[in-house]
Amino acid sequence: MEFYESRELPNMRSKKGVLKSPPYNPEGEPKKLKAPETANIIPLEYVPFSCRQEEQGNCTRSDRNLEKMIVNQLRLPPRLADKVNHAKEMGEEVFRYSFGSAGNMIEVFLKVDRDDPRPHLSLPNATLEETNKLGDRFEKINIGENGFYVALDKKLRKIFVLFGSGLKIVYGDKIGQYITDSICWNIEEYSQIVPPRIPKDSRHKEYEKWLLMNPHLCWPPWA
């Protein structure tokens, strides 16, 4: 969490003391929005196979074969079934499998069924400090640029998948990076036409305090 000097905080509030909707500038005056016709939205029309073929040559996998390869990699190998069952019998909560030089990781949450009702993790009456302490106990998973992370429930069904550079896998390194940069650019351009609303954080009762401590998470860089 980043902290900002107190002299910067009043600029995010109106004279009445309430948080101002973005965009804003350091002087506290509203920033003039762009007219829709002046927005520089980058068009993105690329064929995945053609992009990969241009970079990788004739050895490029077809879209279908690439999809099959990715699907197979995201599965827990059958040879590990006995180890998963043993971990369940030992009362462990998580079985972790790491492989490959890219830092790939698959975790099986042995006491989680994705079909069960999700627990309510909101703490609307807690302070920001209490909420941060709750989050401190979670482990941060680092994924390599070319790696991925998969979370499975106790029935080996996917909960979610995270790729380090998913677009590069689909479009190749060069075009994949260009598309990533273009999407980031387009998001900022769009936010200058339709500014985002102030986010509500129901995890604690001090969400305004949280926003003031982290304006970089709530307002676009151009504000």
BELQUI-V967552 format. One record per backbone hydrogen bond with DSSP energy under -1.0 kcal/mol. NH is the residue of the N-H (numbers start at 0). CO is the residue of the C=O. E is the energy in kcal/mol with one decimal. If there is no record, write none. Layout:
# BELQUI-V967552
[[NH,CO,E] [NH,CO,E]]
This chain:
# BELQUI-V967552
[[7,4,-2.0] [11,8,-2.1] [12,9,-2.0] [13,17,-3.1] [16,13,-1.8] [19,11,-2.7] [27,24,-2.6] [33,191,-1.7] [37,34,-2.3] [38,35,-1.1] [40,38,-1.1] [50,46,-2.3] [51,47,-2.3] [52,48,-2.7] [53,49,-2.1] [54,50,-1.1] [55,51,-3.5] [56,52,-2.3] [59,56,-1.5] [65,61,-2.6] [66,62,-2.3] [67,63,-2.2] [68,64,-2.3] [69,65,-2.4] [70,66,-2.6] [71,67,-2.3] [72,68,-2.0] [73,69,-1.7] [74,71,-1.1] [79,76,-2.2] [80,77,-2.0] [83,79,-2.2] [84,80,-2.4] [85,81,-2.3] [86,82,-2.1] [87,83,-2.0] [88,84,-2.3] [89,85,-1.7] [90,87,-1.5] [91,86,-2.2] [94,107,-2.3] [96,105,-2.8] [98,103,-1.9] [102,99,-1.0] [103,98,-1.1] [104,147,-2.1] [105,96,-2.8] [106,149,-2.9] [107,94,-3.0] [108,151,-3.2] [109,92,-2.0] [109,107,-1.1] [111,108,-1.7] [115,112,-1.9] [125,122,-2.0] [130,126,-2.1] [131,127,-2.3] [132,128,-2.0] [133,129,-1.5] [134,130,-1.8] [135,131,-1.6] [137,134,-1.6] [146,143,-1.6] [148,161,-2.9] [149,104,-2.2] [150,159,-2.4] [151,106,-3.2] [152,156,-2.6] [153,111,-3.0] [155,152,-2.2] [158,150,-3.6] [159,150,-1.1] [161,148,-2.9] [163,146,-2.9] [168,164,-1.3] [169,165,-1.6] [170,166,-2.9] [171,167,-1.8] [175,171,-2.1] [176,172,-2.0] [177,173,-1.9] [178,174,-2.7] [179,175,-2.0] [180,176,-2.6] [181,177,-2.3] [182,178,-2.5] [183,179,-1.9] [184,180,-2.2] [185,181,-2.9] [186,182,-2.2] [187,183,-1.8] [188,184,-2.5] [189,185,-2.7] [190,186,-2.0] [192,189,-1.4] [193,189,-3.2] [204,125,-2.4] [209,205,-2.0] [210,206,-2.3] [211,207,-2.3] [212,208,-1.5] [213,209,-1.0] [216,213,-1.7] [217,214,-1.0] [218,214,-2.5] [222,219,-2.0]]
